[in-house]
Amino acid sequence: MRRLSGWVFVAAGVLLATAAQAENWPSHLIKATIPFGAGSAADVVPRVFFDRLSAQLGQAIVVENRPGAGGTIGTAVVVKAEADGYSILAQSSALSISPAIYPKLPFDISRDLSSVLMIGVSANVMIVPVSRPWKTVQDFIADAKAKPGSISFGSVGVGSATHISAEKFRLAAGVETTHVPYRGGAEVIADILGGRLDFYFCPLATALPLIKEGRVHALVISTPKRAADLPDVPTPAEAGLKNAESLFWLGVFMPAKTPRDVIQKFYDAGTRLLADSSMQESLTKLGVEPSPMKPAEMDAFVAHEIAENLEVIKAAGIKP
C-alpha cells in the first residue's frame, strides 16, 4: 500500500509540474526547425510568420534549416526533441508525401507529431517557356498526346509538392512525360527560361513575377479555385481535368507528447496573428492564403493527404 501511495504521489507531482510548465509557456527561447533549404517557399513563409509571432509571444523564435531527404531529416530532429513546446517544426505538403516515398521513415507522422496550426495554403501553377507554341492547356495536352514521352517537366525532387502536382496533372490528362528532378527551384526556373524544360508546376509566389513580366506562360493553376493574381488562368476542373487539384500547404507541428495546453496556447496566438490585416497582406504577397485549422482538423487533413498521395504515387509508378 505504501508503495502504491508513493507512485500516486510521484504521478501527481509530474502532473503538477507539467501543468506549471504549460502555464508558464513560453518562458524562454523557442527553436523552430525548417527541414528545407533557405530561400524556398517552405522556408520564407514560416520565417515571416515566426518573426511576427515571436513579438506576440514575447520570446525569440530561432529558426534553423535542416534540409535533406524530402524534409524527413529535419522532421526526425523535432520528433526526437523534448516535448515541452520549445522545439517546433515548420513543415509543408512534403510531410504528407514522405510516407509513400520513404517507406522506412524513422518516425510515424500520426504517432510522433501533433498538428498545431496551419499557416496557409498556396497553389502551384503550370508554367512553360515562351518559346513553346502552347497558349492553352488544351494545346499542351494535344501536343503531349501526339508525342508521348518527348515532353519533360522539372521538380525540386522526387516526391516533392512540385512533382506530385505534375503527376496529378499528367494522370488526369492521360499523357506520358519525362520527369527531371533538380536540387532546387532556381535551377528548374533557369532551365524553363532557357527552354531546356517543357513545364514546371511552380509555387505561385515564385511564378507570379515571371508570368507578369511575360518571361513564361501560365497554363493551369493547381487549386480548385482561380488565383486572384491570375484571374485568366483556369483551374484543372475548368480545363476538363478530374482529380488533378493539389494544394501546397505550410503548417506548424510539435512532438506528439507536448502538453495540449501548450499546443492550444500556440494555436491561439497563431490564429490571432493570422487574423491581423498586416500579416494577411504579407502572406498574400507571398502567394499564400491564411488558412488556420484547429489541431484536430489539421491532423485529419494531413491523414487524408497521406492516403491520397499514396494512391497518386502508386498510380504514377513513382519509386522510392
Contacts in CASP RR format, 6 or more apart in sequence:
PFRMAT RR
TARGET T0000
AUTHOR 0000-0000-0000
METHOD contacts of the structure
MODEL  1
MRRLSGWVFVAAGVLLATAAQAENWPSHLIKATIPFGAGSAADVVPRVFF
DRLSAQLGQAIVVENRPGAGGTIGTAVVVKAEADGYSILAQSSALSISPA
IYPKLPFDISRDLSSVLMIGVSANVMIVPVSRPWKTVQDFIADAKAKPGS
ISFGSVGVGSATHISAEKFRLAAGVETTHVPYRGGAEVIADILGGRLDFY
FCPLATALPLIKEGRVHALVISTPKRAADLPDVPTPAEAGLKNAESLFWL
GVFMPAKTPRDVIQKFYDAGTRLLADSSMQESLTKLGVEPSPMKPAEMDA
FVAHEIAENLEVIKAAGIKP
18 259 0 8 1.000
19 259 0 8 1.000
19 261 0 8 1.000
21 84 0 8 1.000
21 259 0 8 1.000
21 262 0 8 1.000
22 259 0 8 1.000
22 261 0 8 1.000
22 262 0 8 1.000
22 265 0 8 1.000
23 261 0 8 1.000
25 84 0 8 1.000
25 85 0 8 1.000
25 261 0 8 1.000
25 262 0 8 1.000
25 265 0 8 1.000
26 57 0 8 1.000
26 58 0 8 1.000
26 59 0 8 1.000
26 85 0 8 1.000
26 86 0 8 1.000
27 59 0 8 1.000
28 59 0 8 1.000
28 86 0 8 1.000
29 59 0 8 1.000
29 60 0 8 1.000
29 61 0 8 1.000
29 62 0 8 1.000
29 86 0 8 1.000
30 54 0 8 1.000
30 57 0 8 1.000
30 59 0 8 1.000
30 60 0 8 1.000
30 61 0 8 1.000
30 62 0 8 1.000
30 85 0 8 1.000
30 86 0 8 1.000
30 87 0 8 1.000
30 88 0 8 1.000
31 61 0 8 1.000
31 62 0 8 1.000
31 64 0 8 1.000
31 86 0 8 1.000
31 87 0 8 1.000
31 88 0 8 1.000
32 46 0 8 1.000
32 50 0 8 1.000
32 61 0 8 1.000
32 62 0 8 1.000
32 63 0 8 1.000
32 64 0 8 1.000
32 88 0 8 1.000
32 89 0 8 1.000
32 90 0 8 1.000
33 63 0 8 1.000
33 64 0 8 1.000
33 65 0 8 1.000
33 66 0 8 1.000
33 74 0 8 1.000
33 75 0 8 1.000
33 77 0 8 1.000
33 78 0 8 1.000
33 87 0 8 1.000
33 88 0 8 1.000
33 89 0 8 1.000
33 90 0 8 1.000
34 42 0 8 1.000
34 43 0 8 1.000
34 46 0 8 1.000
34 47 0 8 1.000
34 63 0 8 1.000
34 64 0 8 1.000
34 65 0 8 1.000
34 66 0 8 1.000
34 90 0 8 1.000
35 65 0 8 1.000
35 66 0 8 1.000
35 67 0 8 1.000
35 68 0 8 1.000
35 70 0 8 1.000
35 71 0 8 1.000
35 72 0 8 1.000
35 73 0 8 1.000
35 74 0 8 1.000
35 75 0 8 1.000
35 77 0 8 1.000
35 89 0 8 1.000
35 90 0 8 1.000
35 91 0 8 1.000
35 94 0 8 1.000
36 42 0 8 1.000
36 43 0 8 1.000
36 65 0 8 1.000
36 67 0 8 1.000
36 68 0 8 1.000
36 70 0 8 1.000
36 71 0 8 1.000
36 92 0 8 1.000
36 94 0 8 1.000
37 43 0 8 1.000
37 65 0 8 1.000
37 67 0 8 1.000
38 65 0 8 1.000
40 156 0 8 1.000
40 184 0 8 1.000
40 185 0 8 1.000
41 92 0 8 1.000
41 122 0 8 1.000
41 203 0 8 1.000
41 205 0 8 1.000
41 206 0 8 1.000
41 248 0 8 1.000
41 250 0 8 1.000
41 286 0 8 1.000
42 90 0 8 1.000
42 91 0 8 1.000
42 92 0 8 1.000
42 94 0 8 1.000
42 250 0 8 1.000
43 65 0 8 1.000
44 205 0 8 1.000
44 286 0 8 1.000
45 119 0 8 1.000
45 120 0 8 1.000
45 250 0 8 1.000
45 283 0 8 1.000
45 286 0 8 1.000
45 288 0 8 1.000
46 63 0 8 1.000
46 90 0 8 1.000
46 119 0 8 1.000
46 250 0 8 1.000
46 251 0 8 1.000
46 252 0 8 1.000
47 63 0 8 1.000
48 282 0 8 1.000
48 283 0 8 1.000
48 286 0 8 1.000
49 119 0 8 1.000
49 273 0 8 1.000
49 279 0 8 1.000
49 283 0 8 1.000
50 61 0 8 1.000
50 63 0 8 1.000
50 90 0 8 1.000
51 61 0 8 1.000
52 273 0 8 1.000
52 276 0 8 1.000
52 279 0 8 1.000
52 282 0 8 1.000
53 61 0 8 1.000
53 269 0 8 1.000
53 270 0 8 1.000
53 273 0 8 1.000
54 60 0 8 1.000
54 61 0 8 1.000
56 269 0 8 1.000
56 270 0 8 1.000
56 272 0 8 1.000
56 273 0 8 1.000
57 269 0 8 1.000
61 88 0 8 1.000
63 90 0 8 1.000
66 73 0 8 1.000
66 74 0 8 1.000
66 77 0 8 1.000
67 73 0 8 1.000
67 74 0 8 1.000
68 74 0 8 1.000
69 102 0 8 1.000
70 94 0 8 1.000
70 98 0 8 1.000
70 101 0 8 1.000
70 102 0 8 1.000
70 157 0 8 1.000
70 159 0 8 1.000
70 160 0 8 1.000
71 91 0 8 1.000
71 94 0 8 1.000
71 95 0 8 1.000
71 98 0 8 1.000
72 98 0 8 1.000
72 102 0 8 1.000
72 105 0 8 1.000
72 106 0 8 1.000
74 89 0 8 1.000
75 89 0 8 1.000
75 91 0 8 1.000
75 95 0 8 1.000
75 98 0 8 1.000
75 107 0 8 1.000
75 113 0 8 1.000
76 106 0 8 1.000
76 107 0 8 1.000
78 87 0 8 1.000
78 88 0 8 1.000
78 89 0 8 1.000
78 113 0 8 1.000
78 253 0 8 1.000
78 254 0 8 1.000
78 255 0 8 1.000
79 106 0 8 1.000
79 107 0 8 1.000
79 112 0 8 1.000
79 113 0 8 1.000
79 255 0 8 1.000
81 87 0 8 1.000
81 255 0 8 1.000
82 255 0 8 1.000
83 254 0 8 1.000
83 255 0 8 1.000
83 256 0 8 1.000
83 257 0 8 1.000
83 258 0 8 1.000
83 259 0 8 1.000
84 258 0 8 1.000
84 259 0 8 1.000
84 262 0 8 1.000
85 254 0 8 1.000
85 255 0 8 1.000
85 258 0 8 1.000
85 259 0 8 1.000
85 262 0 8 1.000
85 263 0 8 1.000
85 266 0 8 1.000
87 254 0 8 1.000
87 255 0 8 1.000
88 116 0 8 1.000
88 252 0 8 1.000
88 253 0 8 1.000
88 254 0 8 1.000
88 266 0 8 1.000
89 113 0 8 1.000
89 252 0 8 1.000
89 253 0 8 1.000
89 254 0 8 1.000
90 119 0 8 1.000
90 250 0 8 1.000
90 251 0 8 1.000
90 252 0 8 1.000
91 250 0 8 1.000
91 251 0 8 1.000
91 252 0 8 1.000
91 253 0 8 1.000
92 161 0 8 1.000
92 248 0 8 1.000
92 249 0 8 1.000
92 250 0 8 1.000
92 251 0 8 1.000
93 161 0 8 1.000
93 164 0 8 1.000
93 246 0 8 1.000
93 247 0 8 1.000
93 248 0 8 1.000
93 249 0 8 1.000
93 305 0 8 1.000
94 159 0 8 1.000
94 160 0 8 1.000
94 161 0 8 1.000
95 109 0 8 1.000
95 253 0 8 1.000
95 302 0 8 1.000
96 109 0 8 1.000
96 302 0 8 1.000
96 305 0 8 1.000
96 306 0 8 1.000
96 309 0 8 1.000
97 159 0 8 1.000
97 160 0 8 1.000
97 161 0 8 1.000
97 164 0 8 1.000
97 309 0 8 1.000
97 313 0 8 1.000
98 105 0 8 1.000
98 109 0 8 1.000
99 105 0 8 1.000
99 109 0 8 1.000
99 306 0 8 1.000
99 309 0 8 1.000
99 310 0 8 1.000
100 159 0 8 1.000
100 306 0 8 1.000
100 309 0 8 1.000
100 310 0 8 1.000
100 313 0 8 1.000
100 314 0 8 1.000
100 318 0 8 1.000
101 158 0 8 1.000
101 159 0 8 1.000
101 313 0 8 1.000
101 318 0 8 1.000
101 320 0 8 1.000
102 320 0 8 1.000
103 320 0 8 1.000
107 113 0 8 1.000
109 302 0 8 1.000
109 306 0 8 1.000
110 299 0 8 1.000
110 302 0 8 1.000
110 303 0 8 1.000
111 256 0 8 1.000
112 255 0 8 1.000
112 256 0 8 1.000
113 253 0 8 1.000
113 254 0 8 1.000
113 255 0 8 1.000
113 256 0 8 1.000
114 253 0 8 1.000
114 254 0 8 1.000
114 255 0 8 1.000
114 256 0 8 1.000
114 258 0 8 1.000
114 263 0 8 1.000
114 295 0 8 1.000
114 299 0 8 1.000
115 251 0 8 1.000
115 253 0 8 1.000
115 293 0 8 1.000
115 295 0 8 1.000
115 296 0 8 1.000
115 298 0 8 1.000
115 299 0 8 1.000
115 301 0 8 1.000
115 302 0 8 1.000
116 251 0 8 1.000
116 252 0 8 1.000
116 253 0 8 1.000
116 254 0 8 1.000
116 263 0 8 1.000
116 266 0 8 1.000
116 267 0 8 1.000
116 295 0 8 1.000
116 298 0 8 1.000
117 251 0 8 1.000
117 252 0 8 1.000
117 266 0 8 1.000
117 267 0 8 1.000
117 270 0 8 1.000
117 271 0 8 1.000
117 292 0 8 1.000
117 293 0 8 1.000
117 295 0 8 1.000
117 298 0 8 1.000
118 249 0 8 1.000
118 250 0 8 1.000
118 251 0 8 1.000
118 291 0 8 1.000
118 292 0 8 1.000
118 293 0 8 1.000
118 298 0 8 1.000
118 301 0 8 1.000
119 250 0 8 1.000
119 251 0 8 1.000
119 252 0 8 1.000
119 274 0 8 1.000
119 283 0 8 1.000
119 288 0 8 1.000
119 290 0 8 1.000
119 291 0 8 1.000
120 249 0 8 1.000
120 250 0 8 1.000
120 251 0 8 1.000
120 274 0 8 1.000
120 283 0 8 1.000
120 288 0 8 1.000
120 289 0 8 1.000
120 290 0 8 1.000
120 291 0 8 1.000
120 292 0 8 1.000
121 223 0 8 1.000
121 247 0 8 1.000
121 248 0 8 1.000
121 249 0 8 1.000
121 250 0 8 1.000
121 288 0 8 1.000
121 289 0 8 1.000
121 291 0 8 1.000
122 203 0 8 1.000
122 204 0 8 1.000
122 205 0 8 1.000
122 247 0 8 1.000
122 248 0 8 1.000
122 249 0 8 1.000
122 250 0 8 1.000
122 286 0 8 1.000
122 287 0 8 1.000
122 288 0 8 1.000
122 289 0 8 1.000
123 203 0 8 1.000
123 204 0 8 1.000
123 221 0 8 1.000
123 222 0 8 1.000
123 223 0 8 1.000
123 227 0 8 1.000
123 247 0 8 1.000
123 248 0 8 1.000
123 287 0 8 1.000
124 161 0 8 1.000
124 162 0 8 1.000
124 165 0 8 1.000
124 201 0 8 1.000
124 202 0 8 1.000
124 203 0 8 1.000
124 204 0 8 1.000
124 221 0 8 1.000
124 222 0 8 1.000
124 246 0 8 1.000
124 248 0 8 1.000
125 201 0 8 1.000
125 202 0 8 1.000
125 204 0 8 1.000
125 207 0 8 1.000
125 211 0 8 1.000
125 218 0 8 1.000
125 220 0 8 1.000
125 221 0 8 1.000
125 222 0 8 1.000
125 227 0 8 1.000
125 230 0 8 1.000
125 233 0 8 1.000
126 137 0 8 1.000
126 165 0 8 1.000
126 166 0 8 1.000
126 169 0 8 1.000
126 199 0 8 1.000
126 200 0 8 1.000
126 201 0 8 1.000
126 202 0 8 1.000
126 218 0 8 1.000
126 219 0 8 1.000
126 220 0 8 1.000
126 221 0 8 1.000
126 222 0 8 1.000
127 192 0 8 1.000
127 199 0 8 1.000
127 200 0 8 1.000
127 202 0 8 1.000
127 207 0 8 1.000
127 210 0 8 1.000
127 211 0 8 1.000
127 216 0 8 1.000
127 217 0 8 1.000
127 218 0 8 1.000
127 219 0 8 1.000
128 134 0 8 1.000
128 140 0 8 1.000
128 192 0 8 1.000
128 198 0 8 1.000
128 199 0 8 1.000
128 216 0 8 1.000
128 217 0 8 1.000
128 219 0 8 1.000
129 192 0 8 1.000
129 193 0 8 1.000
129 194 0 8 1.000
129 195 0 8 1.000
129 197 0 8 1.000
129 198 0 8 1.000
129 216 0 8 1.000
129 217 0 8 1.000
130 214 0 8 1.000
130 215 0 8 1.000
130 216 0 8 1.000
130 217 0 8 1.000
131 194 0 8 1.000
131 195 0 8 1.000
132 195 0 8 1.000
132 198 0 8 1.000
132 217 0 8 1.000
133 139 0 8 1.000
133 143 0 8 1.000
134 140 0 8 1.000
134 143 0 8 1.000
134 217 0 8 1.000
134 219 0 8 1.000
135 217 0 8 1.000
136 219 0 8 1.000
137 219 0 8 1.000
137 220 0 8 1.000
137 234 0 8 1.000
137 239 0 8 1.000
137 241 0 8 1.000
138 239 0 8 1.000
140 199 0 8 1.000
140 219 0 8 1.000
141 173 0 8 1.000
141 174 0 8 1.000
141 175 0 8 1.000
143 151 0 8 1.000
144 151 0 8 1.000
144 173 0 8 1.000
144 175 0 8 1.000
144 176 0 8 1.000
144 177 0 8 1.000
145 174 0 8 1.000
145 175 0 8 1.000
148 175 0 8 1.000
148 176 0 8 1.000
149 176 0 8 1.000
149 177 0 8 1.000
149 178 0 8 1.000
150 178 0 8 1.000
151 175 0 8 1.000
151 177 0 8 1.000
151 178 0 8 1.000
151 198 0 8 1.000
151 199 0 8 1.000
152 177 0 8 1.000
152 178 0 8 1.000
152 179 0 8 1.000
152 180 0 8 1.000
152 197 0 8 1.000
152 198 0 8 1.000
152 199 0 8 1.000
153 166 0 8 1.000
153 170 0 8 1.000
153 177 0 8 1.000
153 178 0 8 1.000
153 179 0 8 1.000
153 180 0 8 1.000
153 197 0 8 1.000
153 198 0 8 1.000
153 199 0 8 1.000
153 200 0 8 1.000
153 201 0 8 1.000
154 162 0 8 1.000
154 163 0 8 1.000
154 166 0 8 1.000
154 179 0 8 1.000
154 180 0 8 1.000
154 181 0 8 1.000
154 182 0 8 1.000
154 188 0 8 1.000
154 191 0 8 1.000
154 197 0 8 1.000
154 199 0 8 1.000
154 200 0 8 1.000
155 162 0 8 1.000
155 163 0 8 1.000
155 166 0 8 1.000
155 179 0 8 1.000
155 180 0 8 1.000
155 181 0 8 1.000
155 182 0 8 1.000
155 188 0 8 1.000
155 200 0 8 1.000
155 201 0 8 1.000
156 162 0 8 1.000
156 163 0 8 1.000
156 181 0 8 1.000
156 182 0 8 1.000
156 183 0 8 1.000
156 184 0 8 1.000
156 185 0 8 1.000
156 188 0 8 1.000
157 163 0 8 1.000
157 181 0 8 1.000
157 182 0 8 1.000
157 183 0 8 1.000
157 184 0 8 1.000
158 179 0 8 1.000
158 181 0 8 1.000
158 318 0 8 1.000
159 313 0 8 1.000
159 318 0 8 1.000
160 181 0 8 1.000
161 246 0 8 1.000
161 248 0 8 1.000
162 185 0 8 1.000
162 188 0 8 1.000
162 200 0 8 1.000
162 201 0 8 1.000
162 202 0 8 1.000
162 203 0 8 1.000
163 179 0 8 1.000
163 181 0 8 1.000
163 318 0 8 1.000
164 246 0 8 1.000
164 309 0 8 1.000
164 312 0 8 1.000
164 313 0 8 1.000
165 201 0 8 1.000
165 222 0 8 1.000
165 246 0 8 1.000
165 248 0 8 1.000
166 177 0 8 1.000
166 179 0 8 1.000
166 199 0 8 1.000
166 200 0 8 1.000
166 201 0 8 1.000
167 179 0 8 1.000
167 312 0 8 1.000
167 313 0 8 1.000
167 316 0 8 1.000
167 318 0 8 1.000
168 222 0 8 1.000
168 243 0 8 1.000
168 244 0 8 1.000
168 245 0 8 1.000
168 246 0 8 1.000
168 312 0 8 1.000
169 201 0 8 1.000
169 220 0 8 1.000
169 222 0 8 1.000
169 236 0 8 1.000
169 241 0 8 1.000
169 244 0 8 1.000
170 176 0 8 1.000
170 177 0 8 1.000
170 316 0 8 1.000
171 243 0 8 1.000
171 244 0 8 1.000
171 312 0 8 1.000
171 315 0 8 1.000
171 316 0 8 1.000
172 236 0 8 1.000
172 241 0 8 1.000
172 242 0 8 1.000
172 243 0 8 1.000
172 244 0 8 1.000
173 241 0 8 1.000
173 244 0 8 1.000
177 198 0 8 1.000
177 199 0 8 1.000
180 197 0 8 1.000
182 188 0 8 1.000
182 191 0 8 1.000
185 202 0 8 1.000
185 206 0 8 1.000
188 197 0 8 1.000
188 200 0 8 1.000
188 202 0 8 1.000
189 200 0 8 1.000
189 202 0 8 1.000
189 206 0 8 1.000
189 210 0 8 1.000
191 197 0 8 1.000
192 199 0 8 1.000
192 200 0 8 1.000
192 202 0 8 1.000
192 216 0 8 1.000
193 210 0 8 1.000
193 215 0 8 1.000
193 216 0 8 1.000
199 219 0 8 1.000
201 222 0 8 1.000
202 210 0 8 1.000
203 248 0 8 1.000
204 221 0 8 1.000
204 227 0 8 1.000
204 229 0 8 1.000
204 230 0 8 1.000
204 248 0 8 1.000
204 287 0 8 1.000
205 285 0 8 1.000
205 286 0 8 1.000
205 287 0 8 1.000
205 288 0 8 1.000
207 216 0 8 1.000
207 218 0 8 1.000
208 229 0 8 1.000
208 230 0 8 1.000
208 287 0 8 1.000
210 216 0 8 1.000
211 217 0 8 1.000
211 218 0 8 1.000
211 230 0 8 1.000
218 230 0 8 1.000
218 233 0 8 1.000
219 233 0 8 1.000
220 233 0 8 1.000
220 234 0 8 1.000
220 235 0 8 1.000
220 236 0 8 1.000
220 239 0 8 1.000
220 241 0 8 1.000
221 227 0 8 1.000
221 230 0 8 1.000
221 233 0 8 1.000
221 234 0 8 1.000
221 235 0 8 1.000
221 236 0 8 1.000
222 236 0 8 1.000
222 244 0 8 1.000
222 245 0 8 1.000
222 246 0 8 1.000
222 247 0 8 1.000
222 248 0 8 1.000
223 235 0 8 1.000
223 245 0 8 1.000
223 246 0 8 1.000
223 247 0 8 1.000
224 235 0 8 1.000
224 237 0 8 1.000
224 245 0 8 1.000
225 235 0 8 1.000
226 233 0 8 1.000
226 234 0 8 1.000
226 235 0 8 1.000
226 238 0 8 1.000
227 233 0 8 1.000
227 287 0 8 1.000
229 287 0 8 1.000
235 245 0 8 1.000
236 242 0 8 1.000
236 244 0 8 1.000
236 245 0 8 1.000
237 244 0 8 1.000
237 245 0 8 1.000
249 291 0 8 1.000
250 288 0 8 1.000
251 298 0 8 1.000
252 266 0 8 1.000
254 262 0 8 1.000
254 263 0 8 1.000
254 266 0 8 1.000
263 295 0 8 1.000
264 295 0 8 1.000
267 292 0 8 1.000
267 294 0 8 1.000
267 295 0 8 1.000
270 292 0 8 1.000
271 292 0 8 1.000
273 279 0 8 1.000
274 280 0 8 1.000
274 283 0 8 1.000
274 290 0 8 1.000
274 292 0 8 1.000
275 290 0 8 1.000
279 290 0 8 1.000
280 290 0 8 1.000
283 289 0 8 1.000
283 290 0 8 1.000
293 301 0 8 1.000
END
